[in-house]
Amino acid sequence: MADLASRISKPSDAPVDDAAASTAAPAEDNGNGTEEVIEDDGIQRGIIETSYDVEVKLADLQADKDSPLYSGVQSFEELGLPKPINDGLLAMNFKKPSKIQERALPLMISDPPTNMIAQSQSGTGKTAAFVLTVLSRVDFSKPQQPQALLLAPSRELARQIQGVIQTVGQFCENLIVEAAIPGAISRETGVRSSVVVGTPGTVMDLIRRRQFDVSQLKVLVIDEADNMLDQQGMGDQCIRVKGMLPKTIQILLFSATFPDKVMNYARKYAPNSNEIKLRHQELTVKGISQMYMDCPDESKKYDILCKLYGLMTIGSSVIFVKTRESANEIQRRMEADGHKVSALHGAYEGQNRDALLDDFRSGRSKVLITTNVLARGIDVSSVSMVINYDIPMKGFGDKEPDAETYLHRIGRTGRFGRVGVSISFVYDRKSFEALSQIADFYGIDLIQLLPDDWDVTEKKVQEVIKSSRAKPDYAPNALGN
């Protein structure tokens, strides 16, 4: 096991922007490339520039390719957005576009509308990019006429995106944003808003029941598109929803990861798209110290998890497990042992899930055990640690490691300019080899934690968690140094 640390990355290969490193107040990012003094709503109040290289591939049918806008913009004012939207950006202290926004926004808001496939990790500005595009397309004189539809894989992410749209559009008169999630839309009135954010199953049901007039929709956004278009996931539902929409609708696909097979399908789903992506080697999440715990066997994983509890509550933590049953069982055992934890997964009713996530956001709950339902997109201000109790796997019989889900999971911490820790538990050859393959795939460097040397382990984890900001050259020392 020891040689894994020499083969698997320093999280800070891509330098953090100097502006981020010098900011005094703790801040976090919720996926739209902005920085926020910690608040309970999970929405940022300022933007900083990222250092990622962005690759752009223009659609063959793209008109006016010589326009200076297609080489990017340096300010939001250059985009010519309506004043209420600019006022919202100013109120939130969005000072300049992030790299992904510089290149993507001019393409997305141009006329005639053109499809877009954008691959960019959380924290680089993708949420704000599609929110600004949506707001720029809405005719606010028709507040109850649906004009934009945004799809997300979970009710939690749909509610979060709804909040971001409402905040950015706070000065847009007559802006109404509804969440098309189970139990949220009245069967008596149906959809009565210009912007709809929902999950594909609920949206499909509303359209079929003629409670959602899609005749004037102008733009369709799919967030976490790699998962949403995967034929093993929600792909069939997204296909059906698209088939119910106007043929002229602008389609925007966003995700932190796009496996080749999904990218090939995305190009068919959103034909003649402009494409924007980060280089493969830049996909690892900077600011996160990625570690692994070599557990003696599977039965010892729980005991080690409990020993980590004190470190989990320095900030707040997310524990990812494979199944709902595992989440419930670990919650039961930890509570019986006197630890305060909560569990959230798809078996909970919608309102209970909302309440559990709100408690976690506010700090009333500090340790959350969950399945992959929260692996994507969800941002909580104070998350300083992510634990992969089970290594993410995919395929029939969990035959191969799921590198994309690993990236999404650990991205719940280490938000824009902050530092965080991810700890992955391995206990046998299969889990070790799975983590090794993930590490090789991203070219990352894992630090080994030893359960029989707890003083050193605790020191190394605390060193990271208590660091208020990521530094350009920050990486925790190897254990024993």
C-alpha positions, -999 to 999 in steps of 0.1 A, spaced: 0 0 0 28 24 8 38 30 -28 4 45 -36 14 78 -20 42 81 -45 20 74 -75 -13 90 -66 -11 143 -64 -7 174 -50 -40 192 -51 -24 226 -59 -8 218 -92 -30 246 -107 -21 278 -88 -48 296 -69 -54 332 -80 -35 358 -59 -67 376 -52 -81 345 -36 -50 339 -15 -51 374 -1 -88 376 7 -91 379 45 -126 366 50 -134 329 46 -153 323 14 -168 295 -6 -181 288 -40 -213 271 -51 -204 262 -86 -208 296 -103 -172 308 -100 -179 333 -73 -167 339 -38 -188 344 -7 -184 355 29 -200 325 45 -238 328 47 -266 303 52 -281 305 18 -251 290 -1 -250 318 -27 -218 337 -34 -213 374 -31 -183 381 -53 -163 367 -81 -126 359 -86 -107 349 -117 -95 313 -122 -63 303 -138 -76 274 -159 -69 272 -196 -101 271 -215 -103 253 -249 -130 266 -273 -144 247 -303 -168 268 -324 -197 251 -341 -194 247 -379 -226 268 -383 -215 296 -360 -220 330 -377 -198 360 -373 -168 341 -360 -147 372 -366 -166 391 -339 -143 402 -311 -169 388 -286 -158 353 -297 -124 358 -283 -138 365 -249 -147 395 -227 -130 412 -198 -160 426 -181 -197 419 -177 -205 453 -192 -191 442 -226 -219 417 -228 -246 443 -231 -268 426 -205 -300 445 -194 -295 469 -165 -314 449 -139 -291 419 -145 -260 441 -142 -275 457 -110 -278 422 -96 -242 414 -105 -231 446 -88 -252 439 -57 -235 405 -54 -201 420 -59 -195 401 -92 -166 423 -104 -154 404 -135 -161 372 -153 -142 340 -145 -122 323 -173 -151 300 -183 -175 330 -183 -152 351 -204 -153 326 -232 -187 310 -228 -210 339 -221 -205 358 -254 -213 326 -273 -243 317 -252 -261 350 -253 -254 357 -290 -281 359 -316 -292 338 -332 -290 314 -302 -265 286 -305 -262 254 -285 -233 249 -260 -216 220 -244 -194 232 -215 -172 210 -194 -158 228 -164 -154 217 -128 -173 231 -99 -159 264 -88 -150 278 -123 -182 298 -129 -205 275 -149 -237 281 -128 -235 319 -132 -228 315 -169 -260 296 -176 -280 317 -151 -270 349 -169 -278 334 -202 -313 324 -190 -320 358 -176 -309 375 -208 -334 354 -228 -365 360 -206 -392 386 -216 -401 399 -181 -434 414 -195 -447 378 -195 -439 367 -159 -462 336 -159 -452 323 -193 -425 296 -191 -396 307 -213 -366 289 -198 -363 253 -184 -333 241 -163 -330 204 -155 -310 190 -126 -305 154 -113 -319 161 -77 -344 182 -59 -315 196 -38 -296 209 -68 -328 222 -84 -336 243 -53 -300 256 -52 -301 267 -88 -335 283 -82 -320 303 -54 -290 315 -75 -314 327 -103 -335 346 -78 -305 362 -63 -288 372 -96 -322 384 -109 -332 402 -77 -337 435 -96 -355 419 -126 -391 431 -122 -417 404 -124 -391 375 -124 -408 344 -112 -388 312 -107 -405 279 -98 -390 246 -88 -406 217 -107 -399 190 -81 -423 166 -64 -449 184 -43 -438 220 -53 -462 228 -82 -499 232 -75 -520 208 -95 -547 235 -96 -526 262 -112 -498 243 -129 -466 262 -138 -470 299 -136 -435 313 -140 -411 325 -166 -382 303 -154 -386 266 -143 -359 246 -125 -367 209 -120 -360 173 -122 -367 155 -155 -393 131 -142 -415 158 -126 -411 181 -156 -422 153 -179 -453 146 -158 -462 183 -157 -460 185 -195 -480 154 -200 -507 166 -177 -508 199 -197 -498 218 -165 -466 232 -181 -470 252 -213 -437 247 -232 -447 264 -264 -427 295 -258 -396 280 -242 -364 296 -256 -337 278 -237 -331 244 -221 -302 240 -196 -291 206 -183 -267 208 -153 -246 177 -144 -252 167 -180 -229 137 -179 -252 120 -154 -284 134 -169 -276 121 -204 -261 88 -194 -283 59 -207 -277 42 -173 -291 72 -155 -317 98 -165 -309 97 -202 -343 83 -213 -362 110 -194 -341 138 -208 -347 125 -243 -384 125 -237 -385 159 -223 -365 173 -252 -390 157 -276 -418 177 -260 -401 210 -264 -399 234 -294 -374 223 -320 -358 258 -321 -349 258 -284 -313 267 -274 -297 238 -255 -269 243 -230 -252 213 -214 -230 218 -184 -209 193 -164 -176 190 -145 -169 158 -164 -178 144 -198 -167 108 -205 -161 102 -242 -193 81 -247 -214 107 -230 -198 135 -250 -205 117 -282 -242 115 -272 -242 151 -260 -232 162 -295 -263 145 -309 -286 158 -281 -273 194 -287 -264 194 -324 -241 221 -339 -229 232 -305 -200 254 -295 -178 235 -271 -158 248 -241 -137 226 -219 -108 224 -195 -78 202 -203 -80 168 -188 -51 172 -165 -67 203 -150 -97 185 -137 -84 177 -103 -97 200 -76 -71 224 -63 -72 233 -26 -82 198 -15 -57 176 2 -66 142 -11 -57 114 14 -65 77 19 -69 56 50 -55 21 49 -81 2 70 -71 -33 83 -104 -48 71 -139 -38 63 -152 -42 98 -126 -17 111 -138 11 88 -166 21 112 -142 23 142 -118 45 122 -148 67 110 -157 73 147 -121 82 155 -123 109 128 -155 124 143 -137 151 162 -119 163 131 -152 162 111 -168 188 134 -140 214 131 -160 226 101 -187 203 86 -183 170 68 -200 148 43 -196 110 45 -204 92 12 -215 56 13 -227 32 -14 -263 25 -3 -292 39 16 -290 9 40 -254 17 48 -262 54 55 -290 44 79 -269 17 96 -239 40 101 -262 68 114 -278 44 139 -245 31 152 -229 65 155 -259 80 173 -258 50 196 -222 57 203 -230 93 212 -222 111 180 -245 137 164 -250 129 127 -277 130 101 -284 109 70 -299 121 37 -307 99 7 -334 93 -19 -357 73 4 -366 104 24 -397 124 14 -390 156 -4 -398 180 25 -377 159 49 -348 161 25 -352 198 22 -352 202 60 -321 180 65 -301 199 39 -312 232 54 -300 220 88 -267 211 73 -264 244 55 -271 264 87 -247 244 108 -274 229 130 -261 196 117 -224 192 111 -219 157 99 -240 144 70 -240 108 58 -253 105 22 -253 85 -10 -244 100 -44 -276 120 -43 -255 149 -29 -223 141 -49 -232 167 -76 -235 204 -74 -246 209 -38 -226 236 -20 -225 242 17 -205 270 31 -185 252 58 -177 218 44 -140 211 52 -139 173 49 -153 147 26 -150 110 34 -154 83 8 -164 55 32 -170 35 1 -150 41 -31 -174 51 -59 -179 23 -84 -199 18 -115 -210 -9 -140 -228 -42 -133 -215 -57 -101 -194 -26 -94 -169 -38 -119 -149 -5 -124 -141 26 -104 -162 57 -110 -136 85 -115 -162 111 -124 -182 105 -92 -150 107 -72 -143 141 -86 -178 153 -80 -178 140 -44 -145 156 -33 -156 188 -50 -181 193 -21 -151 207 -1 -122 229 -10 -145 255 -26 -129 285 -44 -99 296 -25 -105 275 6 -88 243 16 -104 210 24 -96 173 30 -109 142 13 -102 109 29 -110 77 10 -112 44 29 -95 13 13 -94 -21 30 -89 -48 4 -73 -53 -31 -104 -43 -50 -109 -9 -31 -71 -3 -33 -69 -9 -70 -101 12 -77 -86 42 -59 -53 36 -76 -70 37 -110 -88 69 -101 -56 85 -90 -38 75 -122 -67 88 -143 -64 123 -128 -27 122 -121 -33 131 -84 -11 124 -54 -28 108 -24 -13 110 11 -15 79 32 -30 80 66 -22 51 91 -48 41 116 -21 28 140 -4 62 142 -33 84 151 -14 114 165 4 119 132 -29 114 113 -47 139 134 -20 164 130 -19 162 92 -56 165 89 -59 194 113 -30 212 94 -52 213 63 -86 220 79 -73 249 100 -56 266 71 -80 294 62 -69 298 26 -53 277 -1 -18 290 -11 -4 287 -46 22 261 -35 3 246 -7 5 208 -1 5 190 32 38 173 41 40 136 37 33 117 68 63 113 91 81 144 77 
